[in-house]
């Protein structure tokens, strides 16, 4: 429903209810004539028109952009002016419809009470109108922020695709002349991985099982290249398969361990992947690889094109905020450990 249409529906319902309540209680106390009913209806119409005119003033003069103190002062002054106008309108309406009682309506106490009641009605309208405006703006801001985050996520994922292709082709390059049969097998695995990459391109999260399957294909490919220099160990608890994770996240971590760890070691090394469920419905992923991470390069150690570790940090932050965690550190002088914590219920971007 459009905002203008909703505004008029609420205006008509609100001030229509005001007229109905006044007519109802007036009929209970002393009975009511058709002329008095019309007087109440016109009075409610004045409330509707005066608040609508005030809405025009608020929007035209940019009240919502004012500081809180100035906004408060201007609102109070506007409420007082509208209350005075409303009391004068009551007197005029009663005069026109012949329901004016000079002995009562012009008493100081009656005028003061009418001013106070009018002030309360207008103050309640202002409160609802300002509250609706700020909530609507807040909702629009959230949608805008979510859309920006979605664009940034798509950009980050698009960065990984050429990086992933480069690493995969680099892995099979050495096999083409040395062992054509292994090269064919490696190309088949690359084809499977690329197909998966294209299918998952528009998804923010995927089943853990799908990501793990791709990682296994990648490590099988790397095993062909490294042969006995690469040892791969999996410790995957069954509960892990009920989770969803960002696509290519685990694979990126594993690739980082291969490139910056094992490929730099003459004797090769170990890739160990552990996944388990925490006590608070959280998935803990740990990737352990042979190698050593210089402390000064923890944040800057990235893959080709400046992606990899920092890319993973950003995607986790965008998707989960503070609910996810990421850290990478040395375990002694022989291993580097990357740990990731992901909540079961992800933060959706819509």
LOKOL-295407 format. One record per residue (C-alpha): residue number from 0; x, y, z. Coordinates in Angstrom, 1 decimal. Layout:
N
+------+--------+--------+--------+
: resi :      X :      Y :      Z :
+------+--------+--------+--------+
:  NUM :      X :      Y :      Z :
...
+------+--------+--------+--------+
// end
This chain:
350
+------+--------+--------+--------+
: resi :      X :      Y :      Z :
+------+--------+--------+--------+
:    0 :    0.0 :    0.0 :    0.0 :
:    1 :    1.3 :    3.5 :   -0.9 :
:    2 :    2.2 :    5.8 :    1.9 :
:    3 :   -0.2 :    8.6 :    0.9 :
:    4 :   -3.2 :    6.1 :    0.7 :
:    5 :   -2.3 :    4.7 :    4.1 :
:    6 :   -2.0 :    8.2 :    5.5 :
:    7 :   -5.5 :    9.1 :    4.4 :
:    8 :   -7.0 :    5.8 :    5.6 :
:    9 :   -5.5 :    6.4 :    9.1 :
:   10 :   -6.6 :   10.0 :    9.1 :
:   11 :  -10.2 :    9.1 :    8.3 :
:   12 :  -10.3 :    6.2 :   10.7 :
:   13 :   -8.7 :    8.2 :   13.5 :
:   14 :  -10.8 :   11.4 :   13.3 :
:   15 :  -13.9 :    9.4 :   12.3 :
:   16 :  -13.5 :    7.5 :   15.5 :
:   17 :  -13.2 :   10.8 :   17.4 :
:   18 :  -16.5 :   12.0 :   16.0 :
:   19 :  -18.2 :    8.6 :   16.7 :
:   20 :  -17.0 :    8.5 :   20.4 :
:   21 :  -18.2 :   12.1 :   21.0 :
:   22 :  -21.6 :   11.5 :   19.4 :
:   23 :  -22.0 :    8.2 :   21.4 :
:   24 :  -21.2 :    9.7 :   24.8 :
:   25 :  -23.3 :   12.8 :   24.1 :
:   26 :  -26.3 :   10.6 :   23.2 :
:   27 :  -25.9 :    8.7 :   26.5 :
:   28 :  -25.8 :   11.7 :   28.8 :
:   29 :  -28.4 :   14.0 :   27.4 :
:   30 :  -29.7 :   12.8 :   24.0 :
:   31 :  -28.5 :   14.3 :   20.8 :
:   32 :  -30.1 :   15.9 :   17.8 :
:   33 :  -29.2 :   15.7 :   14.1 :
:   34 :  -27.8 :   19.2 :   14.3 :
:   35 :  -25.5 :   18.3 :   17.1 :
:   36 :  -24.3 :   15.2 :   15.2 :
:   37 :  -23.4 :   17.5 :   12.3 :
:   38 :  -21.6 :   19.8 :   14.7 :
:   39 :  -19.4 :   16.9 :   15.9 :
:   40 :  -18.7 :   15.7 :   12.4 :
:   41 :  -17.6 :   19.2 :   11.3 :
:   42 :  -15.5 :   19.5 :   14.4 :
:   43 :  -13.8 :   16.2 :   13.6 :
:   44 :  -13.3 :   17.4 :   10.0 :
:   45 :  -11.6 :   20.5 :   11.4 :
:   46 :   -9.2 :   18.2 :   13.3 :
:   47 :   -8.5 :   16.3 :   10.1 :
:   48 :   -7.9 :   19.4 :    8.0 :
:   49 :   -5.8 :   21.1 :   10.6 :
:   50 :   -3.5 :   18.1 :   11.1 :
:   51 :   -3.2 :   17.7 :    7.4 :
:   52 :   -2.2 :   21.3 :    7.0 :
:   53 :    0.4 :   20.8 :    9.8 :
:   54 :    1.7 :   17.8 :    8.0 :
:   55 :    2.2 :   20.0 :    4.9 :
:   56 :    4.1 :   22.5 :    7.0 :
:   57 :    6.3 :   19.8 :    8.6 :
:   58 :    7.2 :   18.3 :    5.2 :
:   59 :    7.6 :   21.6 :    3.3 :
:   60 :    9.9 :   23.2 :    5.9 :
:   61 :   12.0 :   20.1 :    6.6 :
:   62 :   11.2 :   19.7 :   10.2 :
:   63 :   12.6 :   16.2 :   10.2 :
:   64 :   16.0 :   17.6 :    9.4 :
:   65 :   16.0 :   19.9 :   12.5 :
:   66 :   18.0 :   19.3 :   15.6 :
:   67 :   16.1 :   17.7 :   18.5 :
:   68 :   15.9 :   20.9 :   20.6 :
:   69 :   14.7 :   23.1 :   17.8 :
:   70 :   12.2 :   20.4 :   16.7 :
:   71 :   10.8 :   20.2 :   20.2 :
:   72 :   10.4 :   24.0 :   20.5 :
:   73 :    8.7 :   24.3 :   17.1 :
:   74 :    6.4 :   21.4 :   17.8 :
:   75 :    5.2 :   22.8 :   21.2 :
:   76 :    4.6 :   26.2 :   19.6 :
:   77 :    2.7 :   24.5 :   16.7 :
:   78 :    0.6 :   22.5 :   19.2 :
:   79 :   -0.3 :   25.7 :   21.1 :
:   80 :   -1.3 :   27.5 :   18.0 :
:   81 :   -3.4 :   24.6 :   16.7 :
:   82 :   -5.1 :   24.3 :   20.1 :
:   83 :   -6.1 :   28.0 :   20.1 :
:   84 :   -7.4 :   27.6 :   16.6 :
:   85 :   -9.3 :   24.6 :   17.5 :
:   86 :  -11.0 :   26.3 :   20.5 :
:   87 :  -12.0 :   29.2 :   18.2 :
:   88 :  -13.3 :   26.7 :   15.7 :
:   89 :  -15.4 :   25.0 :   18.4 :
:   90 :  -17.0 :   28.3 :   19.2 :
:   91 :  -17.7 :   29.1 :   15.6 :
:   92 :  -19.1 :   25.7 :   14.8 :
:   93 :  -21.4 :   25.9 :   17.8 :
:   94 :  -22.5 :   29.3 :   16.7 :
:   95 :  -23.2 :   28.2 :   13.2 :
:   96 :  -25.2 :   25.1 :   14.3 :
:   97 :  -27.0 :   26.9 :   17.1 :
:   98 :  -25.5 :   24.8 :   19.8 :
:   99 :  -23.5 :   27.6 :   21.5 :
:  100 :  -24.1 :   28.1 :   25.2 :
:  101 :  -22.6 :   31.5 :   26.0 :
:  102 :  -23.0 :   31.1 :   29.8 :
:  103 :  -20.9 :   27.9 :   29.7 :
:  104 :  -18.7 :   28.0 :   26.5 :
:  105 :  -17.1 :   31.4 :   27.4 :
:  106 :  -16.2 :   30.5 :   30.9 :
:  107 :  -12.5 :   30.7 :   31.6 :
:  108 :  -12.3 :   27.2 :   33.0 :
:  109 :  -14.2 :   25.7 :   30.1 :
:  110 :  -11.9 :   27.5 :   27.6 :
:  111 :   -8.8 :   26.3 :   29.5 :
:  112 :  -10.1 :   22.7 :   29.6 :
:  113 :  -10.9 :   22.8 :   25.8 :
:  114 :   -7.4 :   24.2 :   25.1 :
:  115 :   -5.8 :   21.4 :   27.2 :
:  116 :   -7.9 :   18.7 :   25.6 :
:  117 :   -7.2 :   20.0 :   22.1 :
:  118 :   -3.5 :   20.2 :   23.0 :
:  119 :   -3.5 :   16.5 :   24.0 :
:  120 :   -5.3 :   15.4 :   20.9 :
:  121 :   -2.8 :   17.2 :   18.6 :
:  122 :    0.1 :   16.0 :   20.7 :
:  123 :   -1.0 :   12.4 :   20.3 :
:  124 :   -1.4 :   13.0 :   16.5 :
:  125 :    2.1 :   14.5 :   16.3 :
:  126 :    3.5 :   11.6 :   18.3 :
:  127 :    2.0 :    9.0 :   16.0 :
:  128 :    3.0 :   10.9 :   12.9 :
:  129 :    6.6 :   11.4 :   13.9 :
:  130 :    6.8 :    7.9 :   15.1 :
:  131 :    5.5 :    6.5 :   11.8 :
:  132 :    7.9 :    8.8 :    9.9 :
:  133 :   11.0 :    7.7 :   11.8 :
:  134 :   10.1 :    4.0 :   11.7 :
:  135 :    9.5 :    4.2 :    8.0 :
:  136 :   12.8 :    6.0 :    7.4 :
:  137 :   14.6 :    3.5 :    9.6 :
:  138 :   13.0 :    0.6 :    7.7 :
:  139 :   14.1 :    2.2 :    4.4 :
:  140 :   17.6 :    2.7 :    5.8 :
:  141 :   17.8 :   -1.0 :    6.7 :
:  142 :   16.6 :   -1.9 :    3.2 :
:  143 :   19.1 :    0.4 :    1.6 :
:  144 :   21.9 :   -1.0 :    3.8 :
:  145 :   20.9 :   -4.5 :    3.0 :
:  146 :   21.0 :   -3.7 :   -0.7 :
:  147 :   24.4 :   -2.2 :   -0.5 :
:  148 :   25.6 :   -5.2 :    1.5 :
:  149 :   24.2 :   -7.5 :   -1.2 :
:  150 :   26.1 :   -5.6 :   -3.9 :
:  151 :   29.3 :   -5.8 :   -1.9 :
:  152 :   28.8 :   -9.6 :   -1.4 :
:  153 :   28.2 :  -10.1 :   -5.1 :
:  154 :   31.4 :   -8.2 :   -5.8 :
:  155 :   33.4 :  -10.2 :   -3.3 :
:  156 :   32.1 :  -13.5 :   -4.8 :
:  157 :   32.9 :  -12.3 :   -8.3 :
:  158 :   36.5 :  -11.7 :   -7.2 :
:  159 :   36.8 :  -15.3 :   -6.1 :
:  160 :   35.8 :  -16.9 :   -9.4 :
:  161 :   38.8 :  -15.7 :  -11.6 :
:  162 :   41.1 :  -16.3 :   -8.6 :
:  163 :   39.7 :  -19.9 :   -8.2 :
:  164 :   40.1 :  -20.6 :  -11.9 :
:  165 :   43.7 :  -19.4 :  -11.8 :
:  166 :   44.7 :  -21.7 :   -9.0 :
:  167 :   42.9 :  -24.7 :  -10.5 :
:  168 :   44.6 :  -24.3 :  -13.9 :
:  169 :   47.9 :  -23.7 :  -12.2 :
:  170 :   47.5 :  -27.0 :  -10.4 :
:  171 :   47.1 :  -29.0 :  -13.6 :
:  172 :   49.7 :  -27.2 :  -15.7 :
:  173 :   52.6 :  -29.3 :  -14.6 :
:  174 :   50.8 :  -32.5 :  -15.4 :
:  175 :   50.1 :  -31.9 :  -19.0 :
:  176 :   53.6 :  -33.1 :  -20.2 :
:  177 :   54.6 :  -35.3 :  -17.3 :
:  178 :   51.4 :  -37.5 :  -17.0 :
:  179 :   48.7 :  -36.9 :  -19.6 :
:  180 :   46.3 :  -39.4 :  -18.0 :
:  181 :   46.5 :  -37.6 :  -14.6 :
:  182 :   46.1 :  -34.3 :  -16.5 :
:  183 :   42.8 :  -35.6 :  -18.0 :
:  184 :   41.6 :  -36.7 :  -14.6 :
:  185 :   42.5 :  -33.3 :  -13.2 :
:  186 :   40.7 :  -31.5 :  -16.0 :
:  187 :   37.6 :  -33.5 :  -15.2 :
:  188 :   37.8 :  -32.4 :  -11.6 :
:  189 :   38.3 :  -28.8 :  -12.6 :
:  190 :   35.2 :  -29.1 :  -14.9 :
:  191 :   33.1 :  -30.3 :  -11.9 :
:  192 :   34.4 :  -27.6 :   -9.7 :
:  193 :   33.7 :  -24.9 :  -12.3 :
:  194 :   30.2 :  -26.2 :  -12.8 :
:  195 :   29.7 :  -26.0 :   -9.1 :
:  196 :   31.1 :  -22.5 :   -8.9 :
:  197 :   28.8 :  -21.2 :  -11.6 :
:  198 :   25.7 :  -22.8 :  -10.0 :
:  199 :   26.5 :  -21.3 :   -6.6 :
:  200 :   27.4 :  -17.8 :   -8.0 :
:  201 :   24.1 :  -16.1 :   -7.0 :
:  202 :   23.7 :  -17.8 :   -3.6 :
:  203 :   24.8 :  -16.2 :   -0.3 :
:  204 :   25.0 :  -19.5 :    1.5 :
:  205 :   25.0 :  -23.1 :    0.5 :
:  206 :   24.8 :  -26.5 :    2.2 :
:  207 :   28.0 :  -27.4 :    4.0 :
:  208 :   27.9 :  -30.8 :    2.2 :
:  209 :   28.1 :  -29.1 :   -1.2 :
:  210 :   31.1 :  -26.9 :   -0.2 :
:  211 :   32.9 :  -29.9 :    1.4 :
:  212 :   32.4 :  -31.9 :   -1.8 :
:  213 :   34.1 :  -29.2 :   -3.8 :
:  214 :   36.9 :  -28.9 :   -1.3 :
:  215 :   37.5 :  -32.7 :   -1.6 :
:  216 :   37.6 :  -32.4 :   -5.4 :
:  217 :   40.1 :  -29.6 :   -5.1 :
:  218 :   42.3 :  -31.5 :   -2.6 :
:  219 :   42.2 :  -34.6 :   -4.8 :
:  220 :   43.4 :  -32.4 :   -7.7 :
:  221 :   46.2 :  -31.1 :   -5.5 :
:  222 :   47.1 :  -34.6 :   -4.4 :
:  223 :   47.7 :  -35.5 :   -8.1 :
:  224 :   50.1 :  -32.5 :   -8.3 :
:  225 :   51.9 :  -32.9 :   -5.0 :
:  226 :   51.7 :  -36.7 :   -4.8 :
:  227 :   53.2 :  -38.0 :   -1.5 :
:  228 :   54.1 :  -34.4 :   -0.5 :
:  229 :   50.5 :  -33.7 :    0.5 :
:  230 :   48.6 :  -35.4 :    3.3 :
:  231 :   44.9 :  -34.7 :    3.7 :
:  232 :   43.0 :  -35.5 :    6.9 :
:  233 :   39.2 :  -35.0 :    7.5 :
:  234 :   37.5 :  -34.9 :   10.9 :
:  235 :   33.9 :  -34.0 :   10.1 :
:  236 :   31.1 :  -34.5 :   12.6 :
:  237 :   27.7 :  -35.5 :   11.3 :
:  238 :   26.0 :  -32.4 :   12.8 :
:  239 :   28.1 :  -30.2 :   10.5 :
:  240 :   26.0 :  -31.2 :    7.5 :
:  241 :   22.9 :  -29.4 :    8.9 :
:  242 :   24.6 :  -26.0 :    8.4 :
:  243 :   24.9 :  -23.6 :    5.6 :
:  244 :   28.1 :  -21.6 :    4.9 :
:  245 :   29.1 :  -18.9 :    2.3 :
:  246 :   30.1 :  -20.6 :   -1.0 :
:  247 :   33.8 :  -21.1 :   -1.7 :
:  248 :   34.7 :  -20.0 :    1.8 :
:  249 :   36.2 :  -23.2 :    3.1 :
:  250 :   37.8 :  -23.8 :   -0.3 :
:  251 :   39.4 :  -20.4 :   -0.2 :
:  252 :   40.9 :  -21.2 :    3.2 :
:  253 :   42.3 :  -24.5 :    2.0 :
:  254 :   43.7 :  -22.9 :   -1.2 :
:  255 :   45.4 :  -20.3 :    1.0 :
:  256 :   47.0 :  -23.1 :    3.1 :
:  257 :   48.2 :  -24.9 :    0.0 :
:  258 :   49.7 :  -21.9 :   -1.7 :
:  259 :   51.3 :  -20.0 :    1.3 :
:  260 :   52.1 :  -23.1 :    3.3 :
:  261 :   52.6 :  -26.5 :    1.7 :
:  262 :   53.8 :  -25.3 :   -1.7 :
:  263 :   56.7 :  -23.5 :    0.0 :
:  264 :   57.9 :  -26.6 :    1.8 :
:  265 :   60.3 :  -29.0 :    0.2 :
:  266 :   58.8 :  -32.0 :    1.9 :
:  267 :   55.2 :  -30.8 :    1.6 :
:  268 :   52.9 :  -31.1 :    4.5 :
:  269 :   49.5 :  -31.6 :    6.0 :
:  270 :   46.0 :  -30.2 :    5.4 :
:  271 :   43.7 :  -31.1 :    8.2 :
:  272 :   40.0 :  -30.1 :    8.2 :
:  273 :   37.9 :  -30.3 :   11.4 :
:  274 :   34.2 :  -29.4 :   11.6 :
:  275 :   32.0 :  -29.7 :   14.6 :
:  276 :   28.9 :  -28.2 :   16.2 :
:  277 :   29.2 :  -26.0 :   19.2 :
:  278 :   27.0 :  -25.8 :   22.3 :
:  279 :   25.0 :  -22.8 :   21.0 :
:  280 :   24.1 :  -24.1 :   17.6 :
:  281 :   27.3 :  -22.8 :   16.0 :
:  282 :   29.5 :  -24.5 :   13.4 :
:  283 :   33.2 :  -24.5 :   14.2 :
:  284 :   35.5 :  -25.0 :   11.2 :
:  285 :   39.3 :  -25.4 :   11.7 :
:  286 :   41.8 :  -25.7 :    8.8 :
:  287 :   45.3 :  -26.7 :    9.9 :
:  288 :   48.1 :  -26.6 :    7.3 :
:  289 :   51.8 :  -27.0 :    7.5 :
:  290 :   53.7 :  -23.7 :    7.3 :
:  291 :   54.4 :  -20.6 :    9.3 :
:  292 :   52.6 :  -17.3 :    9.3 :
:  293 :   54.6 :  -14.2 :   10.0 :
:  294 :   52.7 :  -12.2 :   12.7 :
:  295 :   53.0 :   -9.0 :   10.8 :
:  296 :   51.3 :  -10.4 :    7.7 :
:  297 :   48.2 :  -11.9 :    9.5 :
:  298 :   45.8 :   -9.4 :    7.8 :
:  299 :   47.7 :   -8.8 :    4.6 :
:  300 :   48.5 :  -12.4 :    3.7 :
:  301 :   46.1 :  -12.8 :    0.7 :
:  302 :   45.8 :  -14.8 :   -2.4 :
:  303 :   46.4 :  -13.5 :   -6.0 :
:  304 :   44.7 :  -10.3 :   -6.7 :
:  305 :   44.5 :   -9.3 :   -3.1 :
:  306 :   41.7 :  -11.7 :   -2.1 :
:  307 :   41.4 :  -14.8 :    0.1 :
:  308 :   41.7 :  -14.1 :    3.8 :
:  309 :   40.5 :  -10.6 :    3.8 :
:  310 :   37.7 :  -11.5 :    1.4 :
:  311 :   36.6 :  -14.2 :    3.8 :
:  312 :   36.6 :  -11.7 :    6.7 :
:  313 :   34.5 :   -9.3 :    4.8 :
:  314 :   31.9 :  -11.8 :    3.7 :
:  315 :   31.5 :  -13.2 :    7.2 :
:  316 :   31.1 :   -9.6 :    8.6 :
:  317 :   28.5 :   -8.7 :    6.0 :
:  318 :   26.4 :  -11.9 :    6.4 :
:  319 :   26.6 :  -12.5 :   10.1 :
:  320 :   27.9 :   -9.3 :   11.8 :
:  321 :   29.3 :  -10.1 :   15.2 :
:  322 :   27.7 :  -13.5 :   15.3 :
:  323 :   30.6 :  -15.0 :   13.3 :
:  324 :   34.3 :  -15.0 :   14.1 :
:  325 :   37.5 :  -15.6 :   12.1 :
:  326 :   41.1 :  -15.9 :   13.3 :
:  327 :   44.3 :  -17.3 :   11.8 :
:  328 :   47.4 :  -18.0 :   13.9 :
:  329 :   50.5 :  -20.1 :   14.2 :
:  330 :   50.5 :  -23.4 :   16.1 :
:  331 :   54.1 :  -23.7 :   17.1 :
:  332 :   56.6 :  -23.3 :   14.3 :
:  333 :   55.2 :  -26.0 :   12.0 :
:  334 :   51.5 :  -25.3 :   11.5 :
:  335 :   49.1 :  -22.5 :   10.7 :
:  336 :   45.5 :  -22.8 :   12.0 :
:  337 :   42.5 :  -21.0 :   10.6 :
:  338 :   39.3 :  -21.0 :   12.8 :
:  339 :   35.9 :  -19.9 :   11.8 :
:  340 :   32.7 :  -19.8 :   13.8 :
:  341 :   29.3 :  -19.5 :   12.0 :
:  342 :   25.8 :  -19.3 :   13.5 :
:  343 :   23.2 :  -21.8 :   12.4 :
:  344 :   20.7 :  -19.0 :   11.6 :
:  345 :   22.3 :  -16.6 :    9.2 :
:  346 :   21.4 :  -12.9 :    8.9 :
:  347 :   19.4 :  -12.6 :    5.7 :
:  348 :   19.8 :   -9.7 :    3.2 :
:  349 :   16.6 :   -8.9 :    1.5 :
+------+--------+--------+--------+
// end
